[in-house]
């Protein structure tokens, strides 16, 4: 605000919420945010009617699909823990729980308020070991990947960073494409278009990334058909 920026680009929902709380005048472009309507960032996707626009990564919906993919890797899975960001969890947890009901998998959400709670959460998992853990992408994925591997629990997310840092799997909207689209929106705003007149965009392409090295460390065998479907395999 002190810099009097022409546009603010906010990565992930929490950053966008903080930006909107700080200003109702400076245009804000969300990049890879979650539920923009549910979190009060825009009135509706077609006509944002405010100073915020951008794109959604549909993280909650994609996370629900991840439940099915986990079951392809661990067919015997009956319990999945969801590490959810306490500031932005409702839709994400709701859709994952719905996917759990469809597949007969128990979904146990664990609310995380700060990074220190991740260690506590994994220590608690030692008592009743889940078959897998899913992490909301706005949490520190590197620490989750480290903890999941050390506790020998398969981990998944809707952001590829988790897999690059040692997690097992991610299924996600193509990040690079969404960032490019965010730049296009910034360009339109700098050329005079109001955010209220720019519909919120949603992804059309998705990627599956599997860390085969982590799978081997966990003693998991990835089905050949799933490997064939993967857009990237880390060996």
C-alpha positions as CSV (number, residue, x, y, z in Angstrom):
1,X,0.0,0.0,0.0
2,X,2.8,2.4,0.9
3,X,4.4,1.7,-2.5
4,X,1.1,2.7,-4.2
5,X,1.4,-0.2,-6.6
6,X,-0.7,-0.2,-9.8
7,X,-1.5,-4.0,-9.3
8,X,-1.0,-6.5,-6.6
9,X,-0.5,-10.2,-7.6
10,X,-1.4,-12.6,-4.8
11,X,-0.3,-16.2,-4.8
12,X,-2.7,-18.5,-3.0
13,X,-5.9,-17.7,-1.1
14,X,-4.4,-16.4,2.1
15,X,-2.3,-13.8,0.3
16,X,-5.3,-12.6,-1.7
17,X,-7.4,-12.3,1.5
18,X,-4.7,-10.3,3.1
19,X,-4.4,-8.0,0.1
20,X,-8.1,-7.4,-0.1
21,X,-8.2,-6.6,3.6
22,X,-5.5,-4.0,3.0
23,X,-7.2,-2.3,0.0
24,X,-10.4,-2.0,-1.9
25,X,-8.9,0.4,-4.5
26,X,-5.7,-1.2,-5.8
27,X,-6.5,-4.0,-8.3
28,X,-5.6,-7.5,-7.1
29,X,-4.9,-10.5,-9.4
30,X,-5.2,-13.9,-7.7
31,X,-2.9,-16.6,-9.0
32,X,-3.7,-20.2,-8.1
33,X,-6.2,-19.3,-5.5
34,X,-8.9,-21.7,-4.3
35,X,-12.6,-20.9,-3.8
36,X,-12.7,-17.1,-4.6
37,X,-16.4,-16.9,-4.0
38,X,-16.5,-18.9,-0.8
39,X,-13.7,-16.9,0.7
40,X,-15.4,-13.6,-0.1
41,X,-12.8,-12.4,-2.6
42,X,-15.3,-12.0,-5.5
43,X,-19.1,-11.8,-5.7
44,X,-19.2,-14.3,-8.6
45,X,-16.8,-15.8,-11.1
46,X,-18.4,-14.2,-14.2
47,X,-18.5,-10.7,-12.8
48,X,-16.2,-10.2,-9.8
49,X,-17.8,-6.8,-9.0
50,X,-14.8,-5.5,-7.0
51,X,-11.1,-4.9,-7.1
52,X,-10.2,-8.6,-7.3
53,X,-10.0,-11.0,-10.2
54,X,-7.6,-13.8,-11.2
55,X,-7.7,-17.5,-11.5
56,X,-8.5,-20.5,-9.4
57,X,-6.5,-23.8,-9.3
58,X,-9.7,-25.7,-8.3
59,X,-7.5,-27.2,-5.6
60,X,-10.4,-28.6,-3.5
61,X,-11.9,-30.4,-6.5
62,X,-8.6,-31.7,-7.6
63,X,-7.8,-32.9,-4.1
64,X,-10.9,-35.0,-4.2
65,X,-9.7,-36.7,-7.4
66,X,-6.4,-37.4,-5.6
67,X,-8.2,-39.7,-3.2
68,X,-9.0,-42.0,-6.1
69,X,-5.3,-41.9,-7.3
70,X,-4.1,-42.7,-3.8
71,X,-6.3,-45.8,-3.8
72,X,-4.7,-46.9,-7.1
73,X,-1.3,-46.9,-5.4
74,X,-2.5,-48.2,-2.1
75,X,-5.7,-50.3,-2.8
76,X,-6.0,-51.4,0.8
77,X,-6.1,-47.8,2.1
78,X,-8.9,-47.2,4.6
79,X,-7.8,-44.0,6.3
80,X,-6.4,-40.8,4.9
81,X,-5.4,-37.8,7.0
82,X,-5.9,-34.4,5.5
83,X,-3.5,-31.7,6.8
84,X,-5.7,-28.6,6.3
85,X,-4.9,-25.0,6.6
86,X,-7.1,-23.7,9.4
87,X,-7.5,-20.4,7.6
88,X,-8.9,-21.9,4.4
89,X,-10.1,-25.4,4.7
90,X,-13.9,-25.8,4.5
91,X,-14.4,-26.5,0.8
92,X,-11.2,-28.6,0.5
93,X,-12.0,-30.9,3.4
94,X,-15.7,-31.1,2.4
95,X,-14.9,-32.4,-1.1
96,X,-12.2,-34.8,0.1
97,X,-14.6,-36.2,2.6
98,X,-17.2,-36.6,-0.1
99,X,-14.6,-38.5,-2.2
100,X,-13.9,-40.6,0.9
101,X,-17.6,-41.5,1.3
102,X,-17.7,-42.6,-2.4
103,X,-14.7,-44.8,-2.1
104,X,-15.3,-46.1,1.5
105,X,-12.2,-44.3,2.8
106,X,-12.2,-42.6,6.2
107,X,-11.0,-39.0,5.9
108,X,-9.6,-37.4,9.1
109,X,-8.9,-33.7,8.8
110,X,-6.2,-32.2,11.0
111,X,-6.3,-28.4,11.3
112,X,-2.9,-26.7,11.0
113,X,-2.5,-23.2,12.3
114,X,1.3,-22.8,12.0
115,X,4.3,-24.8,10.7
116,X,5.3,-26.0,14.1
117,X,2.0,-28.0,14.4
118,X,3.1,-30.2,11.5
119,X,5.6,-32.1,13.7
120,X,3.0,-32.5,16.4
121,X,0.5,-33.9,13.8
122,X,2.9,-36.5,12.5
123,X,3.9,-37.6,16.0
124,X,0.1,-38.1,16.7
125,X,-0.2,-40.2,13.6
126,X,2.3,-42.7,15.1
127,X,-0.5,-43.9,17.4
128,X,-3.0,-44.7,14.7
129,X,-1.1,-44.8,11.4
130,X,-3.0,-43.6,8.4
131,X,-2.6,-45.2,5.0
132,X,-1.8,-41.8,3.4
133,X,-1.6,-38.1,4.1
134,X,-2.8,-35.3,1.9
135,X,-1.7,-31.7,2.4
136,X,-3.4,-28.5,1.4
137,X,-1.0,-26.7,-0.9
138,X,-0.9,-23.5,1.2
139,X,0.9,-25.4,4.0
140,X,4.7,-25.9,4.0
141,X,5.0,-28.8,1.6
142,X,8.7,-29.3,2.0
143,X,8.3,-30.0,5.8
144,X,5.4,-32.3,5.1
145,X,7.3,-34.2,2.5
146,X,10.2,-34.7,5.0
147,X,8.0,-35.8,7.8
148,X,5.9,-38.1,5.7
149,X,9.0,-39.9,4.4
150,X,10.6,-40.2,7.8
151,X,7.3,-41.6,9.2
152,X,6.9,-43.8,6.1
153,X,3.5,-42.5,5.1
154,X,2.6,-41.9,1.4
155,X,1.9,-38.2,0.8
156,X,-0.1,-36.3,-1.9
157,X,-1.0,-32.8,-2.7
158,X,-2.4,-30.6,-5.4
159,X,0.9,-28.8,-5.9
160,X,4.0,-30.4,-7.6
161,X,6.4,-28.8,-5.1
162,X,5.5,-31.6,-2.6
163,X,6.7,-34.3,-5.1
164,X,9.9,-32.4,-6.0
165,X,10.7,-32.2,-2.3
166,X,10.2,-35.9,-1.7
167,X,6.4,-36.4,-1.5
168,X,4.8,-39.3,-3.4
169,X,2.3,-37.8,-5.7
170,X,0.6,-34.6,-6.9
171,X,-2.4,-34.1,-9.2
172,X,-2.8,-30.5,-10.0
173,X,-3.8,-27.8,-12.5
174,X,-0.9,-26.8,-14.7
175,X,0.7,-24.1,-12.7
176,X,2.8,-22.5,-15.5
177,X,-0.3,-22.0,-17.6
178,X,-2.2,-20.3,-14.7
179,X,0.7,-18.0,-14.0
180,X,0.8,-17.0,-17.7
181,X,-2.9,-16.3,-17.6
182,X,-2.4,-14.2,-14.5
183,X,0.1,-12.1,-16.4
184,X,-2.4,-11.5,-19.1
185,X,-4.9,-10.2,-16.6
186,X,-2.3,-7.9,-15.1
187,X,-1.6,-6.6,-18.6
188,X,-5.3,-5.9,-19.2
189,X,-5.6,-4.0,-15.9
190,X,-2.5,-1.9,-16.6
191,X,-4.1,-1.0,-19.9
192,X,-7.3,0.3,-18.3
193,X,-9.6,-2.7,-17.8
194,X,-11.2,-2.9,-14.3
195,X,-10.9,-6.2,-12.3
196,X,-14.7,-6.2,-12.0
197,X,-14.9,-6.6,-15.8
198,X,-12.5,-9.6,-15.9
199,X,-14.1,-13.0,-15.2
200,X,-12.2,-15.3,-12.9
201,X,-10.6,-18.0,-14.9
202,X,-10.4,-21.7,-14.2
203,X,-7.9,-24.4,-15.3
204,X,-8.5,-26.7,-18.2
205,X,-5.3,-28.8,-18.1
206,X,-4.0,-31.0,-15.3
207,X,-0.8,-32.9,-14.5
208,X,0.0,-36.0,-12.5
209,X,3.5,-36.2,-11.1
210,X,4.8,-39.3,-9.3
211,X,8.0,-39.6,-7.3
212,X,9.2,-43.2,-8.1
213,X,12.2,-42.8,-5.8
214,X,9.9,-42.1,-2.8
215,X,7.6,-45.0,-3.8
216,X,10.5,-47.4,-3.7
217,X,11.7,-46.0,-0.3
218,X,8.1,-46.6,1.0
219,X,8.0,-50.1,-0.4
220,X,5.2,-49.2,-2.8
221,X,4.7,-50.5,-6.3
222,X,3.2,-48.0,-8.7
223,X,0.8,-49.7,-11.2
224,X,2.2,-49.6,-14.7
225,X,-1.1,-48.1,-16.0
226,X,-0.8,-45.2,-13.5
227,X,2.8,-44.6,-14.4
228,X,1.8,-44.5,-18.1
229,X,-0.7,-41.8,-17.3
230,X,1.8,-39.6,-15.3
231,X,3.0,-36.4,-17.0
232,X,6.2,-36.6,-15.0
233,X,8.0,-39.4,-13.1
234,X,10.8,-38.6,-10.8
235,X,13.4,-41.4,-10.5
